Amino acid sequence: MKKLILFLFLFPLLTYSQDDLLSGVETPVTKEKVTSAFKALKIVNLESTKLAAKGDLYFVVAHRFGSVKDGFEGFYGLDNANTQIKFIYGLTNGLNISAARSEFAYDFATKYTLLPQIKDGFPVAIAGFNSLSINNTLKESLYPKLQFQNRLTYVAQLLISRKFSERLSLEVVPTFFHENFVEDTEQSNSQYAVGFGGRYKFAKRWSLNVDYAAHLNRASNSLYKNPLSIGFDLETGGHVFQMHFTSSQAIDEAGYLGRTTGDWTKGDVFFGFNLARVF
């Protein structure tokens, strides 16, 4: 009986002492990263904030058929196509390198994570993208004094995305690019653009993707346009197959940012796809 009374007397004191000691210990805050804002490495033309995982090797075939406005003469876009073959390797979980070749350009790039989106924390994911493009369309027959450095274009982009829900993700892409050679003497070599893109998942395996890039200092007499792309992603067993219509037949950043010729208002668009295989 005496032991029970002693226990009842001491129990509140012991409890208080324990709570007092624990109050000095900070409870660790878990920083849960928000993942899968985008399922593919690209939205359509614009890079997404998704990166290849460490050790993953992507083999990517990106294809743009000819303009659908050519009708039967161009076999409704099946003639005069542009194909890009690309390899992407994950050096780390936050750093990718890539090399690509198309009819229009050779392209070498890096993409890297700067900050992840944190649940109930940092509101956006931020990645960087830099590329070096070698223009393959400049002909020495037209430009006898053409030198190798004249073919080079440098691109720097900041990819800023937010996953708002399991269905909706949006991205904005401030961009700087420098063309060592421009055909239009009124066009500055150093150019600026801002891209906008988004993904809306409307079914278990399907999403609607849209991206657009607004050129900010294009020459007033330029024949080039801002690229607009609309398409669909289909998730197939861990892979994503992308199908789209775009006003840019060029696939490399320098090409679609600075040299897009298609015009949606005139039906001058190109059907295409991005197909990736991971090893």
C-alpha positions as CSV (number, residue, x, y, z in Angstrom):
1,M,0.0,0.0,0.0
2,K,2.8,2.4,0.9
3,K,4.6,1.6,-2.4
4,L,1.4,2.3,-4.4
5,I,0.9,5.7,-2.6
6,L,4.6,6.5,-3.2
7,F,4.2,5.6,-6.9
8,L,1.1,7.8,-7.3
9,F,2.9,10.7,-5.7
10,L,6.1,10.4,-7.8
11,F,4.4,9.6,-11.2
12,P,3.4,13.2,-12.0
13,L,6.9,14.4,-11.1
14,L,8.6,11.7,-13.3
15,T,6.3,12.5,-16.2
16,Y,6.9,16.2,-15.9
17,S,10.7,15.6,-15.8
18,Q,10.6,13.4,-18.9
19,D,8.5,16.0,-20.8
20,D,10.9,18.7,-19.7
21,L,13.8,16.8,-21.0
22,L,12.1,16.0,-24.4
23,S,11.1,19.6,-24.9
24,G,14.8,20.4,-25.5
25,V,15.0,17.8,-28.3
26,E,14.0,19.2,-31.7
27,T,11.7,16.9,-33.7
28,P,13.4,16.3,-37.1
29,V,11.5,18.0,-40.0
30,T,11.1,15.7,-43.0
31,K,11.6,17.4,-46.3
32,E,9.6,15.3,-48.7
33,K,10.5,16.0,-52.3
34,V,7.7,16.5,-54.8
35,T,8.3,14.1,-57.7
36,S,6.9,13.4,-61.2
37,A,5.9,16.9,-62.1
38,F,6.6,15.7,-65.6
39,K,6.8,12.1,-66.8
40,A,9.1,12.8,-69.7
41,L,12.4,14.6,-70.1
42,K,10.7,17.1,-72.4
43,I,7.3,18.7,-72.3
44,V,7.2,18.9,-76.2
45,N,10.1,21.1,-77.3
46,L,11.0,22.6,-74.0
47,E,13.0,20.6,-71.5
48,S,11.2,19.6,-68.4
49,T,12.7,19.6,-64.9
50,K,12.8,15.8,-64.9
51,L,16.3,14.3,-65.2
52,A,17.6,10.8,-66.0
53,A,18.5,8.9,-62.9
54,K,22.1,8.1,-62.1
55,G,23.5,5.4,-64.4
56,D,20.5,5.5,-66.8
57,L,21.2,5.8,-70.5
58,Y,18.4,7.1,-72.6
59,F,18.2,6.5,-76.4
60,V,15.8,9.0,-77.8
61,V,14.3,9.3,-81.3
62,A,12.6,12.6,-81.9
63,H,10.9,12.9,-85.3
64,R,9.1,15.8,-87.1
65,F,7.4,15.0,-90.4
66,G,7.0,17.7,-93.1
67,S,4.3,20.4,-92.9
68,V,0.8,19.1,-93.2
69,K,-0.2,22.1,-95.3
70,D,1.8,20.5,-98.3
71,G,-1.2,18.2,-98.7
72,F,-0.8,15.3,-101.1
73,E,2.3,16.7,-102.7
74,G,4.2,16.2,-99.5
75,F,2.2,13.1,-98.6
76,Y,0.6,15.1,-95.8
77,G,3.8,15.6,-94.0
78,L,5.4,12.3,-94.5
79,D,8.0,13.7,-96.9
80,N,10.8,16.1,-96.0
81,A,11.1,15.0,-92.4
82,N,13.6,15.8,-89.7
83,T,14.8,13.2,-87.2
84,Q,17.0,13.6,-84.2
85,I,18.9,10.7,-82.6
86,K,19.9,11.5,-79.0
87,F,21.8,9.8,-76.1
88,I,21.3,11.1,-72.6
89,Y,23.2,9.8,-69.6
90,G,22.7,10.3,-65.9
91,L,26.1,11.0,-64.4
92,T,24.4,11.5,-61.0
93,N,20.8,11.8,-59.9
94,G,21.2,15.6,-60.4
95,L,23.4,15.8,-63.5
96,N,22.7,14.7,-67.1
97,I,24.8,15.0,-70.2
98,S,23.6,14.4,-73.8
99,A,24.7,14.3,-77.4
100,A,22.4,14.5,-80.4
101,R,22.4,14.6,-84.2
102,S,19.6,15.7,-86.6
103,E,19.4,16.9,-90.2
104,F,19.6,20.5,-88.9
105,A,22.2,20.4,-86.1
106,Y,24.7,18.6,-83.9
107,D,23.8,19.3,-80.2
108,F,25.6,18.7,-76.9
109,A,24.0,19.6,-73.6
110,T,23.9,19.3,-69.8
111,K,20.9,19.5,-67.5
112,Y,21.2,19.7,-63.7
113,T,19.0,20.0,-60.7
114,L,19.4,23.2,-58.6
115,L,16.5,23.0,-56.2
116,P,13.7,20.4,-55.8
117,Q,10.1,21.3,-55.0
118,I,9.4,20.4,-51.3
119,K,6.0,19.4,-50.0
120,D,4.8,22.2,-47.6
121,G,8.1,23.9,-48.3
122,F,10.0,25.3,-51.3
123,P,7.2,25.9,-53.8
124,V,9.0,25.1,-57.1
125,A,11.6,22.8,-58.7
126,I,14.5,24.6,-60.5
127,A,16.9,23.0,-63.0
128,G,19.5,24.4,-65.3
129,F,20.1,23.6,-69.0
130,N,23.0,24.5,-71.2
131,S,23.6,23.4,-74.8
132,L,26.1,24.0,-77.6
133,S,24.6,23.6,-81.1
134,I,26.4,23.2,-84.4
135,N,24.2,24.5,-87.2
136,N,24.3,22.0,-90.1
137,T,22.1,24.1,-92.5
138,L,24.6,26.8,-93.3
139,K,26.1,26.1,-96.7
140,E,29.7,27.2,-97.7
141,S,28.4,27.6,-101.3
142,L,26.2,30.5,-100.0
143,Y,28.7,31.8,-97.5
144,P,32.3,31.3,-98.9
145,K,33.9,32.9,-95.9
146,L,32.0,30.6,-93.4
147,Q,34.1,29.3,-90.5
148,F,33.4,26.6,-88.0
149,Q,32.7,29.0,-85.2
150,N,30.0,30.7,-87.3
151,R,28.0,27.5,-86.9
152,L,27.9,27.6,-83.1
153,T,24.9,28.6,-81.0
154,Y,25.0,28.7,-77.2
155,V,21.9,28.2,-75.1
156,A,21.3,28.8,-71.3
157,Q,17.9,28.1,-69.7
158,L,16.5,28.1,-66.2
159,L,13.7,25.5,-65.9
160,I,11.2,26.5,-63.1
161,S,8.3,24.1,-62.6
162,R,5.6,23.5,-60.0
163,K,3.4,20.5,-59.5
164,F,0.1,21.8,-58.4
165,S,-1.6,18.5,-58.1
166,E,-1.4,14.9,-59.4
167,R,-3.0,16.2,-62.6
168,L,-1.5,19.6,-63.2
169,S,2.1,20.8,-63.6
170,L,3.3,24.1,-65.1
171,E,6.8,25.4,-66.1
172,V,8.4,28.7,-67.1
173,V,11.7,28.8,-68.8
174,P,13.8,32.1,-69.0
175,T,16.2,31.7,-71.8
176,F,19.3,33.3,-73.3
177,F,20.9,32.2,-76.5
178,H,23.7,33.5,-78.7
179,E,24.1,32.7,-82.4
180,N,27.6,33.4,-83.7
181,F,26.1,34.0,-87.2
182,V,22.7,35.4,-88.0
183,E,21.5,35.8,-91.6
184,D,19.5,38.9,-90.8
185,T,21.8,41.9,-90.2
186,E,19.1,43.6,-88.1
187,Q,19.0,40.6,-85.7
188,S,21.2,40.7,-82.6
189,N,23.4,37.7,-82.1
190,S,22.5,37.7,-78.4
191,Q,18.8,36.8,-78.0
192,Y,16.3,36.3,-75.2
193,A,13.2,34.3,-74.9
194,V,10.8,33.0,-72.2
195,G,9.1,29.6,-72.5
196,F,5.9,28.4,-71.0
197,G,4.8,24.8,-70.7
198,G,2.3,22.6,-68.9
199,R,1.0,19.1,-68.5
200,Y,-2.5,18.0,-67.5
201,K,-3.1,14.4,-66.8
202,F,-6.7,13.6,-67.8
203,A,-6.6,9.8,-67.7
204,K,-4.6,7.1,-65.9
205,R,-2.0,6.9,-68.7
206,W,-2.7,10.0,-70.8
207,S,-1.8,13.7,-70.4
208,L,-2.2,16.8,-72.5
209,N,1.0,18.7,-73.0
210,V,1.5,22.3,-74.3
211,D,4.5,24.5,-74.7
212,Y,5.3,27.9,-76.2
213,A,8.4,30.1,-76.5
214,A,8.1,33.9,-76.9
215,H,11.2,35.5,-78.5
216,L,11.8,38.9,-76.7
217,N,14.2,40.7,-79.1
218,R,13.5,39.4,-82.6
219,A,14.2,41.7,-85.5
220,S,11.0,43.5,-86.7
221,N,11.6,42.2,-90.3
222,S,12.2,38.6,-89.3
223,L,10.4,35.8,-91.0
224,Y,10.7,33.5,-88.0
225,K,7.9,32.8,-85.5
226,N,7.4,31.8,-81.9
227,P,7.0,28.0,-81.6
228,L,3.7,26.6,-80.3
229,S,3.3,22.9,-79.6
230,I,0.4,20.8,-78.5
231,G,0.5,17.0,-77.9
232,F,-0.2,14.0,-75.8
233,D,1.9,11.8,-73.5
234,L,1.1,8.1,-73.3
235,E,2.7,6.2,-70.4
236,T,3.5,2.6,-71.5
237,G,5.1,0.4,-68.9
238,G,7.5,2.9,-67.4
239,H,8.2,4.6,-70.7
240,V,6.5,7.7,-72.2
241,F,5.6,8.0,-75.8
242,Q,5.0,11.6,-76.9
243,M,2.9,12.6,-79.9
244,H,2.3,16.2,-80.9
245,F,1.7,18.9,-83.5
246,T,4.3,21.8,-83.5
247,S,5.1,24.9,-85.6
248,S,8.8,24.0,-85.3
249,Q,10.4,21.3,-87.4
250,A,13.7,21.9,-85.7
251,I,14.2,19.9,-82.5
252,D,17.4,21.4,-81.0
253,E,17.0,24.4,-78.7
254,A,18.8,26.8,-81.1
255,G,16.6,25.7,-83.9
256,Y,13.1,26.0,-82.4
257,L,13.9,29.2,-80.4
258,G,15.5,31.2,-83.2
259,R,14.5,29.6,-86.5
260,T,10.9,28.4,-86.3
261,T,9.1,29.0,-89.7
262,G,5.8,27.3,-89.1
263,D,2.6,29.2,-88.6
264,W,-0.5,27.7,-87.0
265,T,-2.8,30.3,-88.5
266,K,-1.8,29.1,-92.0
267,G,-1.9,25.4,-91.2
268,D,1.9,25.2,-91.4
269,V,2.4,22.7,-88.6
270,F,4.4,19.5,-88.2
271,F,3.3,16.2,-86.7
272,G,5.9,14.5,-84.7
273,F,6.8,12.2,-81.8
274,N,9.5,11.7,-79.1
275,L,10.3,8.1,-78.3
276,A,12.7,7.1,-75.5
277,R,14.2,3.8,-74.5
278,V,16.1,3.5,-71.1
279,F,19.0,1.1,-70.6
